[in-house]
Amino acid sequence: MANTYKSIKDPGKANRMGGLQQRILVAGYGGFLVLKEPATDTYNITEPHTFAAANDGFCELYVTKDTGTIKFSPLGGPDRNSFMIEGEFYHPGEADAIVDFANKCKNDRFIGLAPLPGSTELIQVGNKEFQMQIEPSYDATKNSGDGRGWTFKISCFAANFIKYKAASIPMATDVS
């Protein structure tokens, strides 16, 4: 069998701040016309996804700073390995828009893009095989607490770590 591994040199000094930016991008799986896949022999999606409807695309959700996380954990056994992706983020309050999202998302499937801080890199969560699940929970907390709001837990199975590197991200047009 040929060696398929390459040398990995010192990555150098760069900003590698942990966590996620103060936003996450999500799109309902049913809205995609073409869900792009990584380019051959890479783990990078380099062409933008396309949606069936002209006003459809990713929507942006605000994330309270220092609450956005994403983790790829090993899943499998000696003869097969993959990843379990888990993460969460917090959104304050109970504005009608976030309540509407929470009420709808609990029974849907998604593709998510998680932006890394200090970077233009996006981690894609979900693909045609396995889509991201979002589980909302609301807590009114205590008077002395940090404030009431929503915690959204995300989870997904994944064969590989995928980066979304397309030059554009199709965004949904907000309709009233």
C-alpha positions in Angstrom: 0.0 0.0 0.0 1.4 3.4 -0.9 2.0 6.0 1.7 -0.8 8.5 1.6 0.4 10.7 4.5 2.4 13.9 4.1 4.7 15.7 6.4 3.0 18.2 8.7 5.4 21.1 9.5 5.1 23.6 12.3 2.0 25.7 11.6 3.7 28.8 12.8 2.4 31.6 14.9 -1.2 32.4 14.1 -4.4 33.4 16.0 -6.0 30.2 17.2 -8.6 31.6 19.6 -11.0 29.0 20.8 -14.7 28.8 20.6 -16.9 30.2 17.8 -17.7 33.7 16.6 -20.7 35.5 18.0 -22.9 33.9 15.2 -23.7 30.6 13.7 -25.3 30.0 10.3 -28.0 27.4 9.8 -30.2 26.3 6.9 -33.0 23.8 6.9 -31.9 20.7 5.0 -35.1 20.6 2.9 -34.4 23.9 1.3 -31.2 22.8 -0.6 -31.3 22.3 -4.3 -27.6 21.2 -4.5 -25.7 20.5 -1.3 -22.1 20.6 -2.4 -19.6 18.0 -1.4 -15.8 18.4 -0.7 -13.6 18.6 -3.7 -11.9 15.3 -4.7 -9.2 14.2 -2.2 -9.9 17.1 0.1 -12.1 17.9 3.0 -13.0 21.4 1.6 -16.2 22.6 0.0 -15.1 25.2 -2.5 -18.3 25.9 -4.4 -21.4 27.5 -2.8 -24.4 25.5 -2.0 -27.6 26.3 -3.9 -31.1 26.5 -2.7 -34.4 25.7 -4.4 -36.1 29.0 -3.6 -34.7 32.4 -4.5 -35.1 33.8 -1.0 -33.8 30.7 0.8 -30.3 30.2 2.2 -28.5 30.3 5.5 -29.9 32.4 8.4 -27.6 34.0 11.0 -28.2 33.4 14.7 -26.6 35.6 17.3 -24.5 33.8 19.8 -23.6 35.3 23.2 -19.8 35.6 23.5 -17.9 32.7 25.0 -20.9 30.3 24.7 -20.4 28.9 21.2 -18.6 25.5 21.2 -18.1 22.7 18.7 -16.3 19.4 19.3 -15.5 16.4 17.1 -15.2 13.3 19.3 -14.2 9.8 18.0 -17.0 7.4 17.3 -16.7 3.8 16.4 -14.4 0.9 17.1 -11.3 -1.0 15.9 -12.6 -1.6 12.4 -14.3 1.7 11.7 -14.0 5.3 13.0 -15.9 8.5 12.4 -16.9 11.5 14.5 -19.7 12.6 16.8 -20.1 16.4 16.5 -21.5 18.2 19.5 -21.8 21.8 20.4 -23.9 24.5 21.8 -24.6 28.2 21.9 -26.6 30.6 24.0 -29.0 33.3 22.7 -30.4 35.7 25.3 -34.1 36.5 25.9 -37.3 35.4 24.4 -38.0 37.7 21.5 -40.6 36.4 19.1 -38.1 35.5 16.4 -36.0 33.3 18.7 -39.1 31.6 20.2 -40.3 30.9 16.7 -37.0 29.4 15.7 -36.9 27.3 18.9 -40.4 26.0 18.4 -39.7 25.0 14.7 -36.1 23.8 14.9 -36.6 21.0 17.4 -38.3 18.9 14.7 -36.2 19.7 11.7 -32.8 18.8 10.2 -30.1 21.4 9.3 -26.8 22.1 7.7 -24.7 24.5 9.9 -21.7 26.7 9.3 -19.7 27.5 12.4 -17.3 30.5 11.9 -14.0 30.4 13.8 -12.9 33.6 15.6 -10.1 35.6 14.0 -10.5 33.6 10.8 -12.5 33.3 7.6 -12.7 29.5 8.1 -16.1 27.8 8.6 -16.7 24.3 9.8 -19.6 22.7 8.1 -21.8 20.5 10.4 -24.0 18.1 8.4 -24.1 16.8 4.9 -26.4 14.6 2.7 -25.7 11.5 4.8 -26.2 13.1 8.3 -27.8 16.4 9.1 -27.4 18.5 12.2 -30.0 18.3 14.9 -30.8 21.3 17.1 -32.2 20.9 20.6 -33.4 24.1 22.2 -33.9 24.6 25.9 -35.1 27.7 27.7 -34.1 28.8 31.2 -35.6 31.8 33.1 -32.8 31.4 35.7 -32.9 33.3 39.0 -33.1 37.0 39.8 -29.5 36.9 40.7 -28.5 34.9 37.6 -27.0 35.9 34.3 -30.3 36.4 32.6 -32.9 34.3 30.9 -32.5 32.8 27.5 -32.1 29.9 25.2 -29.3 27.2 25.0 -29.2 25.4 21.7 -27.4 22.1 21.6 -26.3 20.8 18.2 -25.3 17.2 17.3 -24.5 15.3 14.1 -22.6 12.2 13.0 -19.8 12.8 10.5 -17.5 10.6 8.5 -15.0 13.5 8.2 -14.2 17.0 9.3 -15.4 19.4 6.6 -14.5 23.0 5.9 -16.7 25.4 3.9 -14.3 27.5 1.8 -16.6 28.8 -1.0 -16.1 32.4 -1.9 -19.8 33.2 -1.0 -22.4 32.0 1.4 -26.0 32.0 0.1 -28.0 33.9 2.8 -31.7 33.8 3.3 -33.7 36.9 2.6 -35.6 37.7 5.8 -39.3 38.0 5.1 -41.8 39.7 7.4 
